[in-house]
Amino acid sequence: METRPTTDRVKENLFNILAAYLNGSKILDLFAGSGSLGIEALSRGAESAVFSDQNEKCAEIIKNNLEHTKFSEKSQVFFGEAQLILKKLSQQGKKFDIIFLDPPYKKEIVPNILHALMENGVLEDKFIVIAETDIDDELPEESGCMVVSKKQIYGKTKLTFYKRK
């Protein structure tokens, strides 16, 4: 499996948008790949981050990157399928302010994950969910307690931001 890293331009714009929300926030980086989004959030003042990927090699890379950046103590890394990880986080009583969803493109994973985030009760009262998808991927305008607050397009990449209705 190949990870498709978020381009520097997309990442820079994403973090410009999130700047006001990062300080002291709890981050969930689902489909984390190398962990670059969660690590960037930690470097910009997030309190903690949970990383999850269903590829064992990615989970190891994330752990190495966290050691390298000295963020291991503020982080947890889970290896497994996203839906199962959300159940586990729910059982641990974890809640998140900012959730990064960067699943494989063209797989229509996001709608199910949006539902699972709500179903498992892992969202803080005020939250931002950012889904990074292919420009052609159709995402719901709303899902349960969530509504699209912003869409940004960069080349073939689309960022869709969800917040509480």
N, C-alpha and C positions, 0 to 999 in steps of 0.2 A: 504494500500500500504506500502510496506517495502522499506526503503532506504538501499542501498548496499554501505556502505562507502568504499572509496578508501583505500586500505591497507597501513599501514605505510611504507612498503618497496617501494611500487609503488609511494607513495606521496614523499618520500625522494628522489628517483631517478628523479622524475618529476621536483622537485624544484632545484635539482642540475643542470639539463639541462637548466632550465629557469633562473638561477641565474643572468646572465648577462643582462637579459631583464626586470627584475622586477622593478628596481628603477624608480619611476615616471610614471609607466605604468597605463593605465586604463583597468580594468579587467571586463569581463562579465562571470559570473558563471551561465550557463544555466543548468537546471535540477540539481539545487544546493544541494538538499537534506538537510544536516545540515549546508551547507555553508562552510565546512572545507577547500575546495580548495581556494576559494576567500579570506577567513580569513587568511589563511597561506600566500597568496600573499601580503595582506595588512601588515602582520607582518614582511614581508621581503622587504618592501619599496615601494609597489605599491601606487599610488596616490589616487585611488578610485576604488570602486567595485560596480557592479550591480549584484544582485542575483535574480534568477527567479526559481520558482518551481510551478508545477501545483497542488501540494498537499498543502492545506491550513495549515495543521499541520506543514509541513516542513517550510512554510513561517514564521510561529510563532516561530519555533525552531531557524531559522536563525536570526530573530530579537532579540531573547533572547541571542543567542551566540554573536551577535554584541554588545549588551549592556554589556555583561560580559567581552568582550575583549576590550571594549571602542573604537570600530571602527564604531559606528552608524553614526557619523557625516561624515564619508568618504564613506558612503554606501547608496544604495537604495535597497529595497526589493520589488519584484513584485510577485504577485500570479496570475497564469494563464497559458494558453497553450503557449508553446514556440514561435510558429509562430506569435501569436497575440502580445506577449510581444515584439518581434523583430519589428513589425510594429509600436508599441507605442514608442519604443526607437528611431526608425527612425524619427518619427514625432517630437520627442524632439531634433533631431539633434545630438544624441549621437553617438560616434565612440569609438572603443575599440582596444587596442594593443594586448591583450591576451584574448582568449576566451576558456573557459573550457566547453567541452561537455561531460557529463557523464550520458547519458540517460539510461533507463532500457535496459538491455542486450537483445539481440535476437529480437529486435523490428524493425530493419532497419530504424531507425529514422534519423541517421546521414546524409545520402545523401541529404535528403530534407532540413535539417537544414543548411548544407553547402550552398545550393542554396539560402535559405532565408537570410542568412547572407549577401550574395552579393546583392541580389535583394533589400534588405532594406537599403543598403549603410551604414552599421554600422561598417565597417572595416577601420581602419587607413591605411595609405599608406604602412607602414610596420606592419605586424600582424603575430601572431602565433595562430593557432587554434589547440587545443589538444583534440582529441576524445578518450575517454576511452571506450573500447568495449570488448566483449568476443573474445577470440583468433580466433574463427571460423567466426566471423562477417566479411563479405566482404565489404570493403570500396573502393570508387573510387580512382585511382591514381591521378586524377586531376578532378577539378570541376570548371568551369568558370575560374576565375583568380587565382585559388589555385592549388598547386601541393604538393604532399607528399614530405616532406623533411627528415623525419626520422620515423622509426617504432621501438618500443621497446616492448619486450614481457617479462612478469613476470608471470610465472605459466599459469593460464587461462585468464589473463588480457593482452590486447594489447593497447598500447598508439600509436596513429597515429598523427603525427605533420604535419600540413599544413602551407605553407607560400605562399606569392605572387609569381607567375611565374616570 
